[in-house]
Amino acid sequence: MANRQAALDSPPHTAHRSGPGGFRPDIQALRALAVGLVVLNHLWPTRVTGGYIGVDVFFVISGYLISSHLIREIDGTGRIRIARFYARRVRRLLPNAFLVLAAVVAATFLIVPHARWAAYGHEVIAGALYWENWLLTAEFWSHPVDFTHFTAVTSYWSLSVEEQFYLCWPLLLLLLFKLRSPRARFTSVAAVGLASLAGCVYLTAVAKDPAYYVTPIRVWEFVIGTLIALGGTRLALPKAAAETASLLGFAAILGSAVFFSGTTEFPGVIALLPTLGTGLVIAAGVGPGRRWHTPLTSLPPVQLLGDISYSLYLWHWPMVVIVPFAMPGGVLTLSARLSIVAASLVLAYLSKRLVEDPVRTWPRLVGSVRLTFVCMAAGMAAVCLAAFALLRS
């Protein structure tokens, strides 16, 4: 944890079907790129100094995919089945999230020094309740230059931001769709995004570290994706323009990862570079046909990495934080870092195939919103009880 950015990232945790074109390999590849940058930043923070911008890439992707789904439902039925929407989120996100939290509790008992147990217990509870970002915000206000309080659960801050966004966004979209004019809808959503961006620029200037975790000033990143979803097929670009847009988009993302660092005033206006770059790549893929990057982004390993990216995000950070406690001098050697990458990939694949997919498609849960929420509550209670054992030990 060489700097604040070593704990800043976000996972891909939304479905990847959007619009009439169905599956988007380019978006899957974006997810692979984003999680790859995050992992590299966490393991080699002095090499991939700006890899933390993967979180911003994921926020734009999530805004696009979730809003595309909601817009189709509103257009088709005139309403949103809110309970079913949240139940899908629960089945998709929580099984692996709870599994990793349980593993963190077990690893804490076995490896982490006793003096750190209370901090880990508090953050596991916050992670299970999707309140981690606000806990970190409060801690940064109390210890503005103290990075030692990061735990194996700190990365759950971004999941918390996304879940808080999901709680409010469907209702706001439904309200905005009362406006008959598509232009009025677009303008209203854009106004929400601009207000959030203005708050982001201001708060970053006065309190950069706590600002990083505040949900309202992250909304504008989701809004970029929403605006592309609202534009729909009207955004389909001529081939030459689409090729140029995607090239500029990938260049903006990679350039940010290379040239940003822990001293960058981030988030803030500079965050427009990777987020607008992500938007360009997504918009460039709205129309039909192959793009210059298709031979690379459609490769099976790239698509597989995008498929397991949420699980990979969840597993890698706890190992980055906990493994040094078992290393001589607390230093991660090159072989240890490579082993973390390999172990994270294996655990991500197994938990995706053996936990996430079976639970997400289990007929009993799919057919019962009530049972889904009962299981959610039971999982939260079980994780919190396990965390209380850390607090009381």
C-alpha positions, 0 to 999 in steps of 0.5 A, spaced: 500 500 500 504 505 497 499 510 497 492 512 497 491 509 490 493 502 492 486 501 495 482 505 489 478 501 484 472 498 482 469 491 479 465 490 474 458 488 477 453 489 471 450 484 466 453 485 459 447 485 455 445 492 452 441 495 446 438 491 440 445 489 439 445 484 445 452 482 447 458 487 447 464 484 446 468 491 446 464 492 453 467 485 456 474 487 453 473 494 457 472 490 463 478 486 462 482 492 461 479 496 467 480 490 472 487 489 469 489 496 470 487 495 477 490 489 479 497 491 476 496 498 480 495 494 486 501 490 485 506 494 482 503 501 484 510 505 482 509 502 475 502 502 473 501 509 477 494 511 474 491 504 474 486 506 479 482 509 474 479 502 472 474 504 477 472 510 473 471 505 467 467 501 471 462 506 473 461 509 466 460 501 464 455 500 469 451 507 468 451 505 461 448 497 462 444 499 468 441 505 464 440 501 458 436 496 461 432 500 465 430 505 459 428 499 455 423 497 461 420 504 461 419 504 454 416 497 454 412 497 460 411 504 462 414 502 469 420 499 473 419 493 477 423 495 482 423 489 487 425 485 481 431 489 479 434 489 486 433 482 486 437 481 480 442 485 483 442 481 489 443 475 486 448 477 481 453 481 486 452 478 493 454 471 493 461 472 491 461 478 495 459 475 502 464 469 500 470 473 500 468 477 506 467 470 510 474 468 507 477 475 509 474 474 516 478 467 516 484 469 514 484 475 519 484 470 525 489 466 522 494 471 519 493 478 521 496 481 527 491 481 533 491 489 533 488 489 527 482 485 528 478 491 530 479 495 524 478 489 520 471 487 523 468 494 522 470 494 515 467 487 514 461 489 517 461 496 513 462 492 506 457 487 508 452 492 509 454 496 503 457 502 507 464 502 506 465 508 502 462 512 508 466 509 513 472 510 509 470 518 508 469 518 516 476 515 517 479 520 512 476 526 515 479 523 522 486 521 519 487 525 513 494 523 512 494 516 515 494 510 510 495 505 515 488 503 516 486 500 510 484 493 510 483 487 506 476 490 505 477 497 503 476 495 496 469 494 497 468 502 497 466 502 490 461 496 491 458 501 496 458 507 491 455 502 486 449 499 490 447 506 493 447 509 486 442 503 484 438 504 490 436 511 487 437 511 479 431 507 477 426 512 481 430 518 478 429 515 471 422 513 472 421 520 474 425 523 468 421 519 463 415 523 465 417 528 461 415 526 454 420 529 450 427 525 449 431 532 449 428 534 455 430 527 458 437 527 456 438 535 458 435 533 465 440 527 466 445 531 463 444 537 468 444 531 474 451 529 471 453 536 471 451 538 478 455 532 480 461 534 476 461 541 479 461 538 486 466 533 485 471 538 482 470 543 488 470 537 494 477 534 490 480 541 491 478 542 498 479 535 501 481 530 496 482 524 500 475 523 503 472 526 496 474 520 493 469 515 496 463 520 496 457 517 492 454 524 490 460 526 487 461 520 483 454 520 480 457 524 474 461 518 471 455 513 471 451 519 468 456 519 462 454 512 461 446 513 462 447 519 456 450 514 451 444 509 453 439 515 452 442 516 445 441 509 443 442 507 436 442 515 434 449 515 436 451 510 431 457 513 428 460 512 421 465 507 420 471 512 420 468 516 426 467 510 430 474 507 429 477 514 431 472 515 437 474 508 439 482 509 438 481 516 442 477 512 447 482 507 449 488 512 448 485 516 453 484 510 458 491 507 457 494 514 457 491 516 464 493 509 467 500 511 465 501 518 467 496 519 473 499 518 479 498 518 487 499 525 487 494 527 481 488 531 483 483 525 483 477 525 482 476 532 479 476 535 472 482 530 470 477 524 471 474 526 465 479 523 461 478 516 462 471 517 463 470 520 457 475 515 453 470 510 456 464 513 453 467 514 446 469 506 446 462 505 448 459 509 443 463 507 438 461 500 438 453 502 438 453 501 431 454 494 427 460 492 424 467 490 426 472 495 429 480 496 428 480 493 435 476 487 434 481 482 433 484 483 440 478 485 444 474 479 441 480 474 443 477 468 448 482 470 454 480 477 453 473 475 454 474 470 459 478 476 463 472 480 462 467 475 464 470 474 471 473 481 472 468 482 478 470 476 482 477 477 480 476 484 483 473 481 489 479 476 490 485 480 489 485 485 494 485 481 500 491 477 498 495 484 496 493 486 503 494 480 508 499 476 504 505 481 506 503 479 514 506 472 512 512 474 508 519 475 512 519 483 513 512 484 510 515 485 503 511 482 497 517 479 493 516 478 485 514 471 486 509 472 491 506 478 487 505 473 481 503 468 485 497 473 488 495 474 480 495 466 479 491 465 485 486 471 484 485 468 477 483 461 479 479 463 485 475 468 480 474 463 475 472 458 480 467 462 484 464 465 478 462 458 475 461 455 482 458 460 486 455 466 482 453 463 476 449 457 480 446 462 485 444 467 479 440 462 475 437 458 481 430 457 479 427 458 486 431 464 487 429 467 480 422 465 481 421 469 488 423 476 490 422 475 497 426 469 497 432 472 494 431 478 499 431 473 505 437 470 503 440 477 502 438 478 509 441 471 512 448 472 508 449 479 511 447 477 518 452 471 517 457 475 515 456 481 520 456 475 526 463 473 524 465 480 524 463 481 531 467 475 533 473 479 531 471 485 535 470 481 541 476 477 540 
